[in-house]
Amino acid sequence: MAGTSTHTVTNQPPPLVEYDLFGADRALSEAVERHTDPELIDEVRDDLSGLGRTSGSAQVQEWGVLANENPPRLRTHDRYGHRVDEVEFHPAWHRLLGKGVSAGLTTAWVRPAGHVRRAAGFLIWSQVEAGNGCPLSMTHAAVPALRTDPELAAEWEPRLTSTIYDRDLRPARLKAGAVFGMGMTEKQGGSDVRANTTTATPLAEAGTYTLTGHKWFCSAPMSDGFLVLAQAPDGLTCFLVPRVLDDGTRNVFLIQRLKDKLGNRSNASGEIEFDGTWARRVGEEGRGVRTIIEMVAATRLDCALGSAALMRQAVAQAVHHCAHREAFGGKLIDKPLMRNVLADLALESEAATVLAMRLAAAYDDGSERERALLRLAVPAAKYWVTKRCAPVVVEAAECLGGNGYVEEWGMPRLVRESPLNSIWEGAGNVQALDVLRALQREPGVLDAYLIEVGRARGADHRLDAAVKQLLAELGELEAVEGRARRLVERLALVLQGSLLVRFAPPEVADAFCASRLGGDWGTAFGTLPYGLNLASVVERARPVS
């Protein structure tokens, strides 16, 4: 029996596909222009626009959906009963990871403007499906740790910075490219890695050990190698654990189970047992934390970049929806209250992007002052940007009404992902205490921060007042631990404000300083004060390239 049409579908927005995620993101594209050598900018812009168009294509967006809807599965044994410890992924996952590697998202350390272009690419690509960001981030961040051992770096760095993705489990010496995972935390300690109990027993060959113990959270367990911490005779030490040994046999790497996570469903996180597992020492015995410190900083910046990516995609979807959806006699985007909500969200997104890209540029600069700025600003940015992600994404989902709560519209995936970066690589208290440690032990970090913020002095009275208030709080660091979060929040907001005052359009800087620094703001989004040019703020965030 032929069906009859009961209605015509109207007033639904078109899918946000087939667009350039880089070109449509004004805050990001301007940051890349600002932080890239003019001699390189054409090359960098072309690379990122190509990745932006790929990311916005309907096909690649579908890969993200498929990878998320078909999470990895653990296969501990083959049909004969042999232990194999393999994680099986949907083909879309491999396509995504392969594209991320080929796009240079693990090559920052070996090419000009490498960190700026890689950070921008990571921010773009993470909007497709955040799960594959984990192995990309671990592989990228492993390089500075390996460089503490020149021999290991010479062997592994060319593989980690390759643009070739090779998914097969075989000896790394036979592969043109490799990816890395990480296993630091254990059941009893979590972020307190000095409480680790995994032991490392020296072998006859210098620098080699066997490991016995466990890792409660192992990132990307199908990687070619892993950086782990274990207790050697002289204390906590960093080790490289290859998945496959040089003779082709599998290392002892027992995957007990995969974590059933709230979000990040396409990515595998596992619980691992070591039982006579072969490992190579990285750095000196007893210096494990010192060895991995630069790796940790790199992954923390990636957390900020990943959260900036989630916020950008959520805001882009919200603005796109409201630009096409009509209600109560007009477009939602033109309604004063909705405009206030969208502008408020756009401010958070742009501030996160501008801050993260400024820190990526500091890596490219590499000067002593910039390194000092990173020491303070990376944990502050990781703390604040990742904290802002979840409320931004949830509010953006609400802009779509009931559609925002429906899986196929994509917003629930962003919502589930949004708390993750605040938890991984050290949760909020860990970051806040790390900032305090830097302030108390390394005087140069505050000088570098104040020089950076001081470049905006006199441009906005609310920023100047916020800096003065911050200095007063910094003047009393005794018994400061209980207010560490408040202090780190202010450090991050003042730095964001100074960057927006210097580089963003006046309407963006004005709205940010009035609300975030001047205190003329409510406790929910959509409470920006009257008199701001919110239409321009929203239009700037609109994903039109």
N, C-alpha and C positions, 0 to 999 in steps of 0.2 A: 504494500500500500504506500503510495507516494506521501511523503511528509508535507506538511504545510508550514510556512514560515509564520511564526507568531510575532516576530519583531525583527527589526534591523539593528545591527550593532553600530552604535554611534557613540561619540564622546569618549572614546578610548584612545590613549596616546599610541603612536606608532612605536615599535620596538626601537630601543636605543642601540642600533647596530650600524655597521658600515660607516664608521667615522674614525677619525684620527685622535686617539686618546691623548697624544702629546700636543698636537696643534690646537685641540679644543680646550686645553688646560692652560689658561693664560698665566697663572701663578707659576706653574712648573716651567713652561717654555721661557718665561722672562728670567727665571732663576738660572736656567742653563745658559742663556745669553750672557747674563751678568758674571757668571763664574767660569766661563770658558775663554781661553785665549782666542783673540780674533782670528788668528791664523788657522785655528782648528774648528771654528764654529760652524762653517758650512758642512764639514764632514760629520760633526756630531749631530747637527740638526737633521741632516738627511738620515743618519742611522736611527735616530729616535723617532722621526716621523714614520719611517718604515715599520718600526716596531709598534708605533701607535696605531697605524692602519691595520697591521696584522692583529693586534689586540682587540680592535674594534670590529673585526670581521665576524659575520654570523657563524662561520665555520669554527673559528677559534673559541668564540663564546660558547658554542655547543660542546667543544672539548671540555671546557670548564665544568659545564653541567654534568656531562657524562662521568668525568673523574670524581666529582662529588657524589653522584648517585650510586657509584659502584666502588665502594671503599676497598682498600687492600685486604687480602686474605693471607693468613699465615699457613704455610704447609711445613710442618715439622719433619715429616718422614715421607719417603717415597713408597711406592706400592710394595716394595720388598722388605720394608721395615728399616731401611737405612736412614739415618738422621741427615736431613738436608738443610733445614732451617732457612727456608726461602719465603719471601713475601711476594705474592702475585698481585700485580696492578692491572687495572684496565688499560687497554692500549692508549686511550686518551691521555692518561697520566704520563706515559712515556713520550707522547707527542709534545705535551706541554713542557716537560723537563728538557727534552731535546731542543726545543725552540729556545728556551731560556738560556741554555748553555751556548747554542750557536749565536745568540744575540749578544754574547759577551758579558753575561751577568756574573761571570766568575773571573774576569780578566782585569779587574781594576788596578791591580798592583803592577801591571807590566805594560801599560800603554798611556800615552799623554792624556791629561784630563780624565784619567781612568775612573777616578772615584765619582766625579760629577756625572759623567755620562752613564756610569754603571748605576748610581743611585737613582737617576731619572728613569733609566730603563727598568730597574727593580720596582719603582713606584708605579710605572705603567703596567708592567707584566703582572704584578700582584693583584691588579684589579680584575684579571681574567679568572684566576683561581689561586687563592692564597696558599694552598697546600704545598705546591711545588717550590714555594719560596724557602722552605726549610732546608732541603739539600743544597739549593743555590747559595743560601746564606752560609751554611756550614763550610761549603767548599771554598767560598770567597774568604771567609774569616780564618781558615786554617793556615793560610799562607804566612802571616806574620809569626805564628807560633813555630812553624817549621823552619823559618829563617834563623831561629836561635841555634840550629844545627845545620851548618852550611852543606854538609854531605847529604843530609836528608832533603834539604831544600833543592839541591841540584838534581836529586832523583825524582822528587814528587812535584815540585812546583810547575814544571812544564805540563804535566798531566792535569793538574788542578786548574791551570789558566788556559787550557785548551778550549777550543770552540767545538770540539767533537764530543758527542754523547755516545758512550758505548755501554749499553745496559747489561752486557753479559758478565757473569761471574767467572773470571779467569785471572791469572796472575797479572798484576798491574804492569809489569815490564812488557807485556804483550799488547797493551792498550794505548791508543793515541790520546785518550782522555779519561779522567777519573773524577768521581765525586766522593765527598767526605761526609761522614756523620760525626756525632759527638756523644760521649757518655760520661757525664761528670757526677751526677747526683745518685745517692743511694737511699734506701728506705729510711735509715735511721737519721740521716743528716739533712737531706734536701739541699738547700742553698749553702748550708754549712759544710762545705766540701772537706774541711780539715777533719771532720768526723768520719770520713770514709774508712772502711775496713778492708776493702779489696787489697790483697797483698801482691807484691812483685818480688819474685825470687830470681836473683842474677843467674845467668847461664855462663858457660865457659867463654863464649864469644863476647867480646867487649860490647857493652851497650844493649845486649839482648837479655830478655827476662821471660819468665812465665808468670801469668796472672791467675789468681784464684779469687773469686768473689762475684759480685753482681753489680748491675746498674739498674736503678729503678726507672729511669727515663733515658732511653737511648734514641737519639734522633736519627731518622732515615736509616733503618737497620739493613737496607739492601745496598748500602754504599760500598765503595771499594776499600775504604780505610776509615779509621775512627781515631780521634784523639780522646784519651781517657785519662783519669787520675787514679793512682794507686799508691799504696804505702810501700816504698822501697826501704832498704836498710837505713838510709839517712833521711827518711821522711817522705812527705807527699811529693809525688813526681809525675810528670806528664809522660804519656806513652803513645806511640802509634801502633794500632792494632790493624793489620791488613786482614781483609775478609778471606782472601785466598793467598796461600803461601807461594813462594817462587817455584816450587816443584809441582804446582798445580793442585795440591791437596787443600781441602778446606781447613781453615783455622778453626779452633774450637770456639764457636760463637753461638751459644745456645739461646735461641729466641724462645722465651717461655710463653709469652703471649703478647698480643698487640693491645694497646690502650683503646678503650671504647670512649672516645672523647666527645665533648659537647659539640665542638666544631672542628675545623681543620680535618675533615673526614677523609679527604683524598690522600692525605699524607700518613705514613705509618710511623708510629712511635711505639717502641717495644721495651719489654723487660728482658734483660740479658743476663746470662750466667757465663762466667769464665771458669774454666776448669783445666788448668795447664795450658792456657792460651798464650801463644807466642806473641811477644811485643818488642818493639824497639824504643829505647829511651829517647825522649825529646828534651834537650836541655840537661841541666845538672840534677842529680838526685837532691831531693829536699827543696827544690825550687819550682815545684809544679805550678803553684799559683802565679808566680812571676812569669813563668813560661807562657801561660795561657792568657795573660792579662790583656794583650793587644787583640787576641782573638775574641775575648769577651766584649771588649769595647766595640769591635766591628759588628758583632751580632746584636749588641744593644742598639746601635745606630740603625741596623736593619729592622729592629722592632719598631722604632719610630717611623721609619720609612714605610713599613708594612701597614701601620696604623694610619699614616697619612694617605696611603693608597685606599684603604677601606673607607675612610672619611670622604675622600674625593669621589669615589664611585657612588657612595650613598647619596652625597649631595648632588652629583650629576643626575642620578636617577630621579631624585625628588624635584629638582628644578625642571628637568625634562617633562616629567609628569604634569607638573603644575602649569607649564607653558602650553600644554595641549588640552588639559582638562578644564571644562567649563562647569560652573555651579553658581546658582543664585545670580544669574544674569551676566556673567562675565568669566574671563579666564581666572583660574585660581592665582596665577602668578601676579595678577593685577590687584588682588584683594589686599588691602593694607595690612591686615593681621597676618595673612599667609606670607606676604612679602617680608614682614618682620621676622618670622620664623626662618624663612629661607636665607635671609641675609645673615642672621645670627649663626646659622649652620655654616654658611660660606666663610665667615670670619674664622671659625675654628679650623676649617679645612685649609684655607690659605696660610694661616699662621703656622700650622703644622708643616706644610710643604716648604715654606720659606726657611724655617728653622732647620729642618732636616737637610735641605740642600746647602745651607750655609756651612753645616758641619762636614758634609761631604767635600766641600771646597777646601776646608781646613786640612783634610787628609791630603789633597793634591798639593797644597802649599808646603806642608811638611816642616815649616820653620819651628823654632823652639817656642815662640809665642803661640803659634797656632796649635801646637801639641798641648801646651798648657791650657788653652781654651777648651780643647777636646776633653781633657781630663775632668773638667768641671761640667761642661755643657752636655756631654753625651749622657751621663746618668741623669742629669736634670731633664733633658729632652725625653729620654726613655721613660722616666717617671711620668711627666706631665702629658706628653702627646698620647701615650698609650692609655692613660687614665681618661682622657677626653673622648677616646674613640667610641666606647660603648654608648654613652648618652647621645652622641651625635648620630650614630647609626640608627639607634632606636627612634629618635625624633624624626629622622629622615624617612624611616619606614612609615611612620604615622602620617606623613604628608601624602602617602599614596592611599590613605584610608584602609578599608578592608583588604584591598589588593596587596598592600604592604605586608600582610600577615599570611599570604598565600605563597606556597613554596615556589611555584613556577614563575612568579614575578621576580625572584632572585633576592629580594630583601631579607628573607629569613636566613639565607646562607651568610649574608653579611653580618646579621645580628649575632648568629652563633659564633662567628669568627671574631667579633669585635672585642671580647675580653681577653683574648689569648695573649697578645703581645705584652700586656701588663703583667702577666703571670710568668711567662717564659723569660729566660736569661736574667733571673732575679726579679722578684716581685717588688711592689712599691716600697716597702720598708727597706729592702736591700739597697735599692737605688738611692733613697734618701740618706741612708747611713753612709753610703759610698761618697756622696757629695760632702757630707760633714767631714769624713776622713780626709778628703782632698783639701778642704778648706783649712783643716787643723794641721796637716802635715806638709803641705806644699804651697807656700805663700805665693808663688808665682801664678797659680791658677786664678786667684782673685784679681790680680793685676791684669791678666790677659782678658778676663771677663769685663772688667770695668773699662778697659781701653776699647773693647768692642762696643759696649753699650754707650760709652761716651761719644762715639761718632755721631750719635743722634742728639747730642745735648743742645737744648735751646729750640728744638724743632716742634716740641709739643709740651705744654705746661703740665699735662697730666703724667706724661712719661717722666719729666724731670722730678715731679713730686714723688712718683713711685720709686725712682732711683734713690732719692733722699730717704724715704722710709725704709727701703731695703738696706741701705748703709747703716741705718740705726739698728736694724735687727742683726746685721752682721757684726756689729760692734760688741755684741754680748753673746759669745759662743759657749759660755759656761752653762752647764745643765741644759744644753740645747736639744738633746735627743728627743725629748717629748714634743717639741715643736718643729722637728726636722721636716715633716711634710709641708707645713706652712711655708717654711723658708725656701724649700726647693721649688714649690709652686711659684713663689714670687720671683725667684731667680729665672725660671723659665718664662713667665709672663713678661717680665721686663725685657728679657732678651728678644722675645717675639715682637713686643711692641717697638723696640728700637729698630729691628729689621724692617717692620712694616712702615714705620715713619720714614725710613730712608729709601725704601724701594717700591712700596705699593702705591697705588693711586690714592690721592688724598681722602676720598670717601671711605676707603677701606681702613686706612690708618686712623682716621677720625672716629669711626665706629668702634674700632678695637680699643683705642685708648679711652674713649668715653665709658665703655662698658667694663672691660677687663682691668683697666688701670684706674679709671676715675670713679668706679663704684656706682655708676648710674645704670644699674642692671638688676634684674630680678634673679630668681633662683631657677627658672625654667627658660628654655629657648623661646624666642619670640617676645622678649621683654626689653629690647633695645629702646633707648630714649627717643623722644620726639625730636624732629628737626634734622635727622641724618638723611643723607642721600642713599636710601636703601635700595631704590630701583637700580642704581648703577652697580651696587655691590652684587645684587642678584644677577643682573645681566652679565657681569664679569664671570660668574660661576657657571653660566649656562653652557652646556657642552655642544657648541656649534663651531665647527672648524671649516 
